[in-house]
Amino acid sequence: MIWAVVLGAAAACYLLKLAGLSVPQVVLDNPRVRRVAALLPIALLAALIAIQTFSDGRHLVIDARAAGLGAAVVAVLLRAPFLVVVIAACATAALTRLLLS
Amino acid sequence: MTADAPAVSWREERAAVLRAAFGVGLATGAYGISFGAISVAAGLSVAQTCALSLLMFTGGSQFALVGVLGVGGAPLAAGATAAMLGTRNAFYGLRLAELLRVRGIRRAVAAQLVIDESTAVAVGQASPRAARLGFWATGIAVFACWNLATALGAVGAGALRDPRDLGLDAAAPAAFLALLAPRMRSAQPWAVGLVAALVALASVPYVPVGVPVLLAALVALVGLFSRRRT
């Protein structure tokens, strides 16, 4: 099942890339389509951040990941490069878990 | 094609483009290590992780797919989230089509390389010739570094006893935050982001795992009704 999703979603992503290079400009050049397309990643990324920090399957939880996200926010505000943001989050979550256990 | 006399020679322009492409490739490689590690920590095999980087080859969608699967989300929801995040590449392609002017097999290959990084380098160039070089050089550099780094990260994380000991479950939200931050330039993105996060969290207890993110995506439809440019 995982393989089916990996291959299916990869095919969908490829076709989207190909469509951009292939379809006539007028189809995607509608201002409303462009606005939704610009807002879609924002809605998805914000939701993913919330879900993957504050949920554990079907329940809302606050655990070491929240501390990790806090560290990531600080790193982003300090304009740290991508890898530093991720490492700061991991290290903070790991330390928090260690201290709480 | 206009043949205007450029201020800098093509040799210099080409060197600058190749330097940018190589730098972007290396930076993305570092990001690929974290993808490989997160994917294996989320429960995918090393082979599945490497297949994602080879075949899907668009970071945001890959992180989303393994992220939703990692919290126990339905595979279909994970796939749908990844595909929706991939829609932005269609708009990049739209912009690149007039620069690249590719047909047939070259178009089929170019399509796989249409990502954030190759688009950014290509559209940042002064001449169409430099833009084409920027697209291909960045696309190929990122493809090579991203896949190599993914394999390294996946094998490295596979050797860990419990990825949570290193806080790897906090890596995905941090990666999403780093991807989101540059987009938060005005009030509308902030409003959409906050409402989307609230919709997702509020629906967690009531719908299957993975679906909250899809519900939150509907918030982007506000773009149909607003007049402001984003």
Boltz contact constraints between the chains, C-beta under 6 A:
constraints:
  - contact:
      token1: [A, 1]
      token2: [B, 75]
      max_distance: 6.0
  - contact:
      token1: [A, 2]
      token2: [B, 48]
      max_distance: 6.0
  - contact:
      token1: [A, 5]
      token2: [B, 75]
      max_distance: 6.0
  - contact:
      token1: [A, 5]
      token2: [B, 78]
      max_distance: 6.0
  - contact:
      token1: [A, 5]
      token2: [B, 79]
      max_distance: 6.0
  - contact:
      token1: [A, 6]
      token2: [B, 48]
      max_distance: 6.0
  - contact:
      token1: [A, 6]
      token2: [B, 51]
      max_distance: 6.0
  - contact:
      token1: [A, 6]
      token2: [B, 52]
      max_distance: 6.0
  - contact:
      token1: [A, 8]
      token2: [B, 79]
      max_distance: 6.0
  - contact:
      token1: [A, 9]
      token2: [B, 65]
      max_distance: 6.0
  - contact:
      token1: [A, 9]
      token2: [B, 79]
      max_distance: 6.0
  - contact:
      token1: [A, 9]
      token2: [B, 82]
      max_distance: 6.0
  - contact:
      token1: [A, 9]
      token2: [B, 83]
      max_distance: 6.0
  - contact:
      token1: [A, 10]
      token2: [B, 55]
      max_distance: 6.0
  - contact:
      token1: [A, 10]
      token2: [B, 56]
      max_distance: 6.0
  - contact:
      token1: [A, 12]
      token2: [B, 83]
      max_distance: 6.0
  - contact:
      token1: [A, 13]
      token2: [B, 56]
      max_distance: 6.0
  - contact:
      token1: [A, 13]
      token2: [B, 58]
      max_distance: 6.0
  - contact:
      token1: [A, 13]
      token2: [B, 61]
      max_distance: 6.0
  - contact:
      token1: [A, 13]
      token2: [B, 86]
      max_distance: 6.0
  - contact:
      token1: [A, 16]
      token2: [B, 86]
      max_distance: 6.0
  - contact:
      token1: [A, 16]
      token2: [B, 87]
      max_distance: 6.0
  - contact:
      token1: [A, 16]
      token2: [B, 89]
      max_distance: 6.0
  - contact:
      token1: [A, 16]
      token2: [B, 90]
      max_distance: 6.0
  - contact:
      token1: [A, 17]
      token2: [B, 89]
      max_distance: 6.0
  - contact:
      token1: [A, 17]
      token2: [B, 93]
      max_distance: 6.0
  - contact:
      token1: [A, 17]
      token2: [B, 111]
      max_distance: 6.0
  - contact:
      token1: [A, 17]
      token2: [B, 114]
      max_distance: 6.0
  - contact:
      token1: [A, 18]
      token2: [B, 111]
      max_distance: 6.0
  - contact:
      token1: [A, 19]
      token2: [B, 90]
      max_distance: 6.0
  - contact:
      token1: [A, 20]
      token2: [B, 90]
      max_distance: 6.0
  - contact:
      token1: [A, 20]
      token2: [B, 93]
      max_distance: 6.0
  - contact:
      token1: [A, 20]
      token2: [B, 94]
      max_distance: 6.0
  - contact:
      token1: [A, 21]
      token2: [B, 93]
      max_distance: 6.0
  - contact:
      token1: [A, 21]
      token2: [B, 97]
      max_distance: 6.0
  - contact:
      token1: [A, 21]
      token2: [B, 107]
      max_distance: 6.0
  - contact:
      token1: [A, 21]
      token2: [B, 111]
      max_distance: 6.0
  - contact:
      token1: [A, 28]
      token2: [B, 94]
      max_distance: 6.0
  - contact:
      token1: [A, 32]
      token2: [B, 224]
      max_distance: 6.0
  - contact:
      token1: [A, 35]
      token2: [B, 223]
      max_distance: 6.0
  - contact:
      token1: [A, 35]
      token2: [B, 230]
      max_distance: 6.0
  - contact:
      token1: [A, 36]
      token2: [B, 220]
      max_distance: 6.0
  - contact:
      token1: [A, 36]
      token2: [B, 223]
      max_distance: 6.0
  - contact:
      token1: [A, 37]
      token2: [B, 87]
      max_distance: 6.0
  - contact:
      token1: [A, 37]
      token2: [B, 91]
      max_distance: 6.0
  - contact:
      token1: [A, 38]
      token2: [B, 230]
      max_distance: 6.0
  - contact:
      token1: [A, 39]
      token2: [B, 192]
      max_distance: 6.0
  - contact:
      token1: [A, 39]
      token2: [B, 220]
      max_distance: 6.0
  - contact:
      token1: [A, 39]
      token2: [B, 223]
      max_distance: 6.0
  - contact:
      token1: [A, 40]
      token2: [B, 220]
      max_distance: 6.0
  - contact:
      token1: [A, 41]
      token2: [B, 85]
      max_distance: 6.0
  - contact:
      token1: [A, 41]
      token2: [B, 88]
      max_distance: 6.0
  - contact:
      token1: [A, 42]
      token2: [B, 183]
      max_distance: 6.0
  - contact:
      token1: [A, 42]
      token2: [B, 189]
      max_distance: 6.0
  - contact:
      token1: [A, 42]
      token2: [B, 192]
      max_distance: 6.0
  - contact:
      token1: [A, 42]
      token2: [B, 193]
      max_distance: 6.0
  - contact:
      token1: [A, 43]
      token2: [B, 192]
      max_distance: 6.0
  - contact:
      token1: [A, 43]
      token2: [B, 196]
      max_distance: 6.0
  - contact:
      token1: [A, 43]
      token2: [B, 216]
      max_distance: 6.0
  - contact:
      token1: [A, 43]
      token2: [B, 217]
      max_distance: 6.0
  - contact:
      token1: [A, 43]
      token2: [B, 219]
      max_distance: 6.0
  - contact:
      token1: [A, 43]
      token2: [B, 220]
      max_distance: 6.0
  - contact:
      token1: [A, 44]
      token2: [B, 85]
      max_distance: 6.0
  - contact:
      token1: [A, 44]
      token2: [B, 217]
      max_distance: 6.0
  - contact:
      token1: [A, 45]
      token2: [B, 176]
      max_distance: 6.0
  - contact:
      token1: [A, 45]
      token2: [B, 179]
      max_distance: 6.0
  - contact:
      token1: [A, 45]
      token2: [B, 180]
      max_distance: 6.0
  - contact:
      token1: [A, 46]
      token2: [B, 193]
      max_distance: 6.0
  - contact:
      token1: [A, 46]
      token2: [B, 196]
      max_distance: 6.0
  - contact:
      token1: [A, 46]
      token2: [B, 197]
      max_distance: 6.0
  - contact:
      token1: [A, 47]
      token2: [B, 196]
      max_distance: 6.0
  - contact:
      token1: [A, 47]
      token2: [B, 197]
      max_distance: 6.0
  - contact:
      token1: [A, 47]
      token2: [B, 200]
      max_distance: 6.0
  - contact:
      token1: [A, 47]
      token2: [B, 213]
      max_distance: 6.0
  - contact:
      token1: [A, 47]
      token2: [B, 216]
      max_distance: 6.0
  - contact:
      token1: [A, 48]
      token2: [B, 67]
      max_distance: 6.0
  - contact:
      token1: [A, 48]
      token2: [B, 176]
      max_distance: 6.0
  - contact:
      token1: [A, 48]
      token2: [B, 213]
      max_distance: 6.0
  - contact:
      token1: [A, 49]
      token2: [B, 173]
      max_distance: 6.0
  - contact:
      token1: [A, 49]
      token2: [B, 176]
      max_distance: 6.0
  - contact:
      token1: [A, 49]
      token2: [B, 177]
      max_distance: 6.0
  - contact:
      token1: [A, 50]
      token2: [B, 197]
      max_distance: 6.0
  - contact:
      token1: [A, 50]
      token2: [B, 200]
      max_distance: 6.0
  - contact:
      token1: [A, 50]
      token2: [B, 201]
      max_distance: 6.0
  - contact:
      token1: [A, 51]
      token2: [B, 200]
      max_distance: 6.0
  - contact:
      token1: [A, 51]
      token2: [B, 212]
      max_distance: 6.0
  - contact:
      token1: [A, 51]
      token2: [B, 213]
      max_distance: 6.0
  - contact:
      token1: [A, 52]
      token2: [B, 67]
      max_distance: 6.0
  - contact:
      token1: [A, 52]
      token2: [B, 172]
      max_distance: 6.0
  - contact:
      token1: [A, 52]
      token2: [B, 173]
      max_distance: 6.0
  - contact:
      token1: [A, 53]
      token2: [B, 173]
      max_distance: 6.0
  - contact:
      token1: [A, 55]
      token2: [B, 204]
      max_distance: 6.0
  - contact:
      token1: [A, 57]
      token2: [B, 72]
      max_distance: 6.0
  - contact:
      token1: [A, 57]
      token2: [B, 209]
      max_distance: 6.0
  - contact:
      token1: [A, 60]
      token2: [B, 204]
      max_distance: 6.0
  - contact:
      token1: [A, 65]
      token2: [B, 169]
      max_distance: 6.0
  - contact:
      token1: [A, 65]
      token2: [B, 170]
      max_distance: 6.0
  - contact:
      token1: [A, 68]
      token2: [B, 167]
      max_distance: 6.0
  - contact:
      token1: [A, 68]
      token2: [B, 170]
      max_distance: 6.0
  - contact:
      token1: [A, 69]
      token2: [B, 173]
      max_distance: 6.0
  - contact:
      token1: [A, 72]
      token2: [B, 174]
      max_distance: 6.0
  - contact:
      token1: [A, 72]
      token2: [B, 177]
      max_distance: 6.0
  - contact:
      token1: [A, 76]
      token2: [B, 177]
      max_distance: 6.0
  - contact:
      token1: [A, 76]
      token2: [B, 181]
      max_distance: 6.0
  - contact:
      token1: [A, 82]
      token2: [B, 31]
      max_distance: 6.0
  - contact:
      token1: [A, 82]
      token2: [B, 178]
      max_distance: 6.0
  - contact:
      token1: [A, 83]
      token2: [B, 30]
      max_distance: 6.0
  - contact:
      token1: [A, 85]
      token2: [B, 174]
      max_distance: 6.0
  - contact:
      token1: [A, 85]
      token2: [B, 178]
      max_distance: 6.0
  - contact:
      token1: [A, 86]
      token2: [B, 34]
      max_distance: 6.0
  - contact:
      token1: [A, 86]
      token2: [B, 171]
      max_distance: 6.0
  - contact:
      token1: [A, 86]
      token2: [B, 174]
      max_distance: 6.0
  - contact:
      token1: [A, 86]
      token2: [B, 175]
      max_distance: 6.0
  - contact:
      token1: [A, 89]
      token2: [B, 170]
      max_distance: 6.0
  - contact:
      token1: [A, 89]
      token2: [B, 174]
      max_distance: 6.0
  - contact:
      token1: [A, 90]
      token2: [B, 166]
      max_distance: 6.0
  - contact:
      token1: [A, 90]
      token2: [B, 167]
      max_distance: 6.0
  - contact:
      token1: [A, 90]
      token2: [B, 168]
      max_distance: 6.0
  - contact:
      token1: [A, 90]
      token2: [B, 170]
      max_distance: 6.0
  - contact:
      token1: [A, 90]
      token2: [B, 171]
      max_distance: 6.0
  - contact:
      token1: [A, 93]
      token2: [B, 167]
      max_distance: 6.0
  - contact:
      token1: [A, 93]
      token2: [B, 170]
      max_distance: 6.0
  - contact:
      token1: [A, 94]
      token2: [B, 166]
      max_distance: 6.0
  - contact:
      token1: [A, 94]
      token2: [B, 167]
      max_distance: 6.0
